[in-house]
Amino acid sequence: MSDKAIPSLLHNEDEKQPHQNCRICNKDLMNGEMYAIQKVFKNYPGQEKAQVLFDFAMCQQCMMEARAELSVESRMRIDRFMMDGLQGLESSGENPESRFENKQCTISGKPLGESQEYQVMAVCEGDRLMESPICLSDEILEHIQELLSEQSRDELNRFTENNFGWPPELKKALQDGDLVLL
């Protein structure tokens, strides 16, 4: 799926177009530099379509700085978990692109419609998708939260508090583990 247009699912929720600026430093994302998009969804009972809780894009530099704030141990555990999951997917004969198209968790294969909440992440350059988006179900996000040290959890909470200024209900959701910076 590399070098394809960014799917509308990953567009800025408010503007209904690709993200234009980094959420942290406001850098223009259409300048050819790689960046990441993260979007968190919640399935509410009785609603056919998942609701977007929040979405943002971060330039490569800001993403690297945010990730560097996590402890080395936390980063290593998360990286190992994700690599093992992606290798398991590959050995099964499936790939992240087919799981994205089928609306399944990239790691577990769980249908995203069966997750209370889920996160979709993608690496982009300008208005192009560089590789298939990664979808993580609520169970996988919870497991990743368990891999974080207390220090990393505190740092992630501090980072979101300092950089996002979200209302109290979203702050609580973030502290409950809806956002994972991979």
N, C-alpha and C positions, 0 to 999 in steps of 0.2 A: 504494500500500500504506500510505499514511499513516494514522495514528491507528487502527491495528489492535492487537490483543493481541500481546505479544511472543511469537514462536514458541518452543516448548520447546527447540529447538536452541540458543537463546541464554540459556536459564535457567542459573542458577548450577549448576555441575556437581556440587558436593557436596550442595546442598540441594534440587535439582530443582524450583526455583521461581525467579521473577524475582529478580535481584540486589536487595538491600535497602539496602546501604551502599556508599559510595565506598571503594575499596581504599586510597586514600592518606589522606584526612582523616576517614573513617568517617561522613561526613554521610549523613543519611537520604535515600535517593533517591526515596522515595515522596511527597516534599513538593511535587511539581509542577515542579521544576527539571529542565531537560534534562541528560542524561548520556550517556556512550558505553559500550558494551559491546564488549570485544574477546575473541576466543576463538581459540586456535591448535590445529589438529588435525594429526595425523600418521597417514598410511596405512601400516600394516605389512603386508608380504607375507603372504598366507594369511589375513588377517583381513578379514571382510566389512565391518565398520564401522570408520571412522576413530576413533582414540583422541584424547581431549582432552588436550593437554599442559598447558595452563593457560587460565584464563579470569578476567576481572575486569571491574569497572565503575568508572568514574571520573566524578565530577561535572564539570560544565562548567568550573568554576574550576580544578580540579586538572589537567584536560586542557589547558586554555589555558596554564597555567603550565609544564607539561611540554613542550608544543609550542614555547613561547617560548624554551626552552633550546637548541633547534636553531638553527643559524646561519640568517640571513636567506636566504642563497643556497640552502641545503638546502631550506628551506620553499618557496621560490619554485620550485625545480626539481621538487619533489614535487607541489606544487599544479598546475603546468603539465602534468606527466605525467598526473595524475589527470583534470584537465579535458579534455585531449586524448583520453584513453581513453573518458571518458563521452560526449563529443561524437561520437566515432566510433561508439560503441554506438547513440546516438540516431539518427545518420544512417543506420545499417544497418536501422532499423526495430524494433530490439529495445530492451529496457529492463532496468534492474537487477533489477526484480521477476521478470521471466521467467527471467533467468539464475540468480537465487537459487532459484527454484522448480525449475529444471532442474539444480541442483547444478553450476553452471558458474562459472568465474572471471568476475567482472563486466567486467573489462577485455579479457581475451584470448578468452574463451569456452571455454577449456580445461576439460574435465570435472574436477571436483575429485577424483574417484576416481583420476585419472591423475597427480595431484600427490603428491609424497612428503609435503609439508606444505602447509598452507594456513591462511589467517586469515580470520575472519568478523568484521565490525564493524557496529555499528548505533547509531543515535541514538534515544534513548528519552526519554519523559517519564512518570514514574510507572510504571504497568504497561502503557503503550502504546508501540508502535513508531511513530516519527515519519516515517520514510521507509524504503524497502527496504534491507535489509542489503547491505553491499558484501562480496563474497568475492574474495580475492586468492590466486592460485595461487603455487606455489613460484617459478616463473619471474618473475612480476611482483614478488614480494617481493624476489627477488634483484636485479632491476633497480632497485627503489626504494632498496635498500641502496647500490647504486653511485652513486645521486644524492646521497647524504649525504657531506658533507665529513668529513675525519678528526676535526675538532673536534666535529661533531654526533654521529658514531659514539661518540666518547669520552663525550660528555654523555649519550647514550642508555644506554650501559653503566653510567655512574655513577648515573643516575636509577633504573634497574632494581635495581642493587645496594643503593641506599639505601632503596628503597620496597617491595621485594617479598620479600627474604630467602628466595629460592628455593634449593633444593638445588643442588649443583655441576653435575649433569647438565643441569638446566634453565638455569642461568646460562650454560653453554657454548652451548646451543641459542640463547639470546637473543643472545649475542655473534656467533653464526653468522648472525644475521639473521632470526630467526623473528618478532620483534616490531617493528612499525613503528607509531609514533604518528602518525596522520594527523590 
